[in-house]
Amino acid sequence: MAQSTIATIAGILSSAIGCLILIVCLLFVVRYKRRKARSILYLALSTFSWLGATWSATVIYLLAGWNLQVAIISQKLVYSFVFTGTICTLFFARDIFYEKARKTFFQAYMIIGVVIITIMLVLDSVDIQGFPDEPSYPLLTIAIEYSLILVVFIIPVVLGILIVALRLRARTSDNMSRAGLELIAGGQFSILLTFVVDTLATFFIGDIILYQVFLYATWMPPLVGAFLYYLGWIMPDWLKKRIENRKGPGAPKDKKMEAQNFS
């Protein structure tokens, strides 16, 4: 079976992006070893889940023509990792952005996620088409109902953290906290942008040029989001110094926002 050029380029790109995300993951691991904080562990697990989704997509792009069954499993894993990463992000952010939420909300959210993942893995949830430059090369997509379920599932986390981060930013005058919240909001926006760009790619599957543009662009927001997560949540020393030098001393820190800085 002829290899799709678009799939090959997308596979190389997603593989490279995954390597860069891996570096961010290792930075979280290093911080966890220093602090042993459960919240940092959740953050590391969340980022590793995004890495798993990225490299699972790489397998699909590069191996769908050679082993379709492995590619189908990988397509299911892409979404399984996204669901898992979203759950880990929720548990990481619970003490800062969801302090008023009840414990049952977190338990129910996790159970629902596990049930959806199980159903998706067990049932026939993958649609098979063909790449526009090589129709005989399998183009795998998750069934539309699971895509819609995922969108609904991530809203409480992605939009929730984004909205609360922006609200907290407006209420605090501390320069360091404001900068951290801006970065956190940027990371959440990057996650949203990933799904927007990916959806747009499917709309342009009949246009080989536009499809390529949006398919390749899909892999940039995850990289940006992972890096912004590291900067916003961990706030490395070099960034702190840069903020202090640029803005000067700010107002006394908001005690709640000090919790976001684990360094």
C-alpha positions in Angstrom: 0.0 0.0 0.0 1.3 3.4 -1.0 2.3 5.7 1.9 0.5 9.0 2.2 2.9 12.0 2.1 0.6 14.0 4.3 0.4 11.2 6.8 4.2 10.8 6.8 4.8 14.5 7.5 2.2 14.5 10.1 3.8 11.5 11.8 7.2 13.1 11.8 5.8 16.3 13.1 3.8 14.7 15.9 6.7 12.6 16.9 9.0 15.6 17.2 6.3 17.6 19.2 6.1 14.6 21.5 9.8 14.7 22.2 9.5 18.3 23.2 6.5 17.6 25.4 8.6 14.8 27.0 11.1 17.4 28.1 8.3 19.3 29.9 7.1 16.0 31.4 10.6 15.4 32.8 10.8 18.9 34.3 7.6 18.0 36.2 9.1 14.8 37.4 12.2 16.6 38.6 10.0 19.0 40.5 8.0 16.2 42.0 11.1 14.4 43.3 12.1 17.6 45.0 8.7 18.4 46.6 6.9 15.0 46.7 3.6 17.0 46.4 0.6 15.0 45.2 -0.6 18.0 43.1 2.6 18.0 41.1 2.2 14.2 40.5 -1.2 14.9 39.0 0.2 17.6 36.8 3.0 15.3 35.6 0.5 12.5 34.9 -1.7 14.9 33.0 1.2 16.0 30.8 2.3 12.4 30.2 -1.2 11.7 29.1 -0.9 14.4 26.4 2.4 12.9 25.4 0.7 9.5 25.1 -2.0 11.0 22.9 0.6 12.7 20.7 2.7 9.6 20.2 -0.4 7.4 19.7 -1.3 9.7 16.8 2.2 9.2 15.4 1.7 5.4 15.3 -1.6 6.0 13.4 0.1 8.3 10.8 3.1 6.0 10.1 1.7 2.5 10.6 -2.0 2.6 9.5 -1.0 1.3 6.0 1.1 -1.5 7.4 -0.9 -2.7 10.4 -4.4 -1.3 10.5 -5.4 -3.1 13.7 -2.6 -1.5 15.6 -3.6 1.9 14.2 -7.2 1.4 15.3 -6.1 0.6 18.8 -3.9 3.7 18.7 -6.8 5.9 17.6 -8.7 4.7 20.6 -5.7 5.3 22.8 -5.5 8.9 21.6 -8.8 9.7 23.1 -8.3 7.5 26.1 -5.2 9.6 26.9 -7.1 12.8 26.4 -9.8 11.7 28.8 -7.2 10.6 31.4 -5.2 13.8 31.1 -8.3 15.9 31.6 -9.2 13.9 34.8 -5.6 14.3 36.1 -5.8 18.1 35.4 -9.0 18.4 37.4 -7.5 16.6 40.4 -4.4 18.7 40.2 -6.4 22.0 40.1 -9.0 21.1 42.6 -7.5 23.0 45.6 -7.0 26.2 43.6 -9.8 26.5 41.1 -12.4 24.0 42.4 -12.2 24.6 46.2 -16.0 25.0 46.4 -16.8 21.8 44.5 -17.9 18.8 46.4 -15.9 15.6 46.7 -18.7 13.7 45.0 -18.2 15.9 41.9 -14.6 14.7 41.5 -15.5 11.1 42.2 -18.4 11.2 39.6 -16.2 12.9 37.0 -13.5 10.2 37.3 -16.0 7.4 37.2 -17.7 8.8 34.1 -14.4 9.2 32.4 -13.4 5.6 33.1 -16.7 4.3 31.9 -16.4 6.3 28.6 -12.9 5.1 28.1 -13.9 1.5 28.7 -16.8 1.7 26.3 -14.7 3.4 23.6 -12.0 0.7 23.9 -14.4 -2.2 23.8 -16.8 -1.1 21.0 -16.2 -0.3 17.4 -15.5 3.4 17.8 -13.2 4.2 14.9 -14.2 5.4 11.4 -11.8 4.7 8.5 -11.5 7.0 5.5 -8.6 7.8 3.2 -6.1 10.7 3.0 -6.8 13.2 0.2 -3.4 12.6 -1.4 -3.6 8.8 -1.2 -7.2 7.6 -0.7 -6.0 4.0 -0.3 -4.0 5.0 2.8 -6.2 4.7 6.0 -7.3 8.0 7.6 -8.6 7.1 11.1 -11.0 9.2 13.1 -12.9 8.6 16.2 -16.7 8.2 15.8 -18.5 11.6 15.9 -20.4 10.7 19.1 -17.2 10.1 21.0 -15.9 13.5 19.8 -19.0 15.2 21.0 -18.8 13.4 24.4 -15.2 14.5 24.8 -16.1 18.1 24.1 -18.8 18.0 26.8 -16.4 16.1 29.1 -13.5 18.6 29.0 -15.7 21.8 29.3 -15.8 21.7 33.2 -12.0 21.5 33.3 -10.6 23.4 30.3 -13.2 26.2 30.3 -13.5 26.1 34.1 -9.8 26.7 34.8 -9.6 29.3 32.0 -12.6 31.3 33.3 -11.5 31.1 37.0 -7.9 32.0 36.1 -9.0 35.1 34.3 -11.3 36.1 37.2 -8.5 35.6 39.7 -6.1 37.6 37.6 -8.5 40.5 37.6 -8.8 40.4 41.4 -5.1 40.2 42.3 -2.6 43.0 42.1 0.5 40.8 42.7 2.7 40.8 39.6 3.9 37.2 40.1 0.4 35.8 40.6 -1.0 37.8 37.6 1.8 36.5 35.4 1.2 32.9 36.5 -2.5 33.2 35.9 -2.0 34.6 32.4 0.2 31.6 31.6 -2.3 29.1 33.0 -5.1 30.7 31.0 -2.9 30.6 27.9 -2.3 26.9 28.5 -6.0 26.2 28.8 -6.7 28.2 25.6 -4.1 26.1 23.8 -5.9 22.9 24.7 -9.2 24.4 23.4 -7.3 25.5 20.2 -6.1 22.0 19.7 -9.6 20.6 19.3 -10.7 23.6 17.2 -7.9 23.2 14.7 -8.4 19.4 14.6 -12.1 19.8 13.9 -11.4 22.4 11.2 -9.0 19.9 9.5 -11.9 17.4 9.1 -14.0 20.0 7.4 -11.4 20.6 4.8 -10.6 16.9 4.0 -11.7 17.5 0.5 -9.2 20.3 0.0 -5.7 18.8 0.0 -4.0 22.2 0.7 -6.2 23.4 3.5 -6.3 19.9 5.1 -2.6 19.8 5.3 -2.4 23.2 6.8 -4.8 22.5 9.6 -3.6 18.9 10.2 0.0 20.1 10.7 -1.2 23.1 12.8 -3.1 20.7 15.1 0.2 19.7 16.7 1.5 23.2 17.7 -1.1 24.1 20.5 -0.3 21.0 22.6 3.4 21.9 22.6 2.6 25.5 23.5 0.1 24.4 26.1 2.5 22.0 27.8 5.2 24.7 28.0 2.8 27.3 29.3 1.6 24.8 31.9 5.1 24.4 33.2 5.7 28.2 33.3 2.4 29.0 34.9 2.0 26.2 37.4 5.7 25.7 38.4 7.0 29.2 37.8 10.7 28.4 37.5 13.2 30.7 39.2 14.5 32.2 36.0 11.0 33.3 35.1 10.4 34.8 38.6 13.5 36.9 38.3 12.5 38.1 34.8 9.1 39.1 36.0 10.5 40.9 39.0 13.1 42.7 36.9 10.6 43.8 34.3 7.7 44.8 36.6 9.3 45.6 39.9 7.8 44.6 43.3 4.1 44.2 43.3 1.5 44.2 46.1 1.4 41.6 48.8 0.7 38.1 47.4 -2.8 36.6 47.5 -2.5 33.7 49.9 -4.7 31.5 47.7 -2.5 32.2 44.7 0.7 31.4 46.5 -0.6 27.8 46.4 -0.2 27.7 42.6 3.6 28.1 43.0 5.3 24.8 44.0 8.9 25.9 43.7 
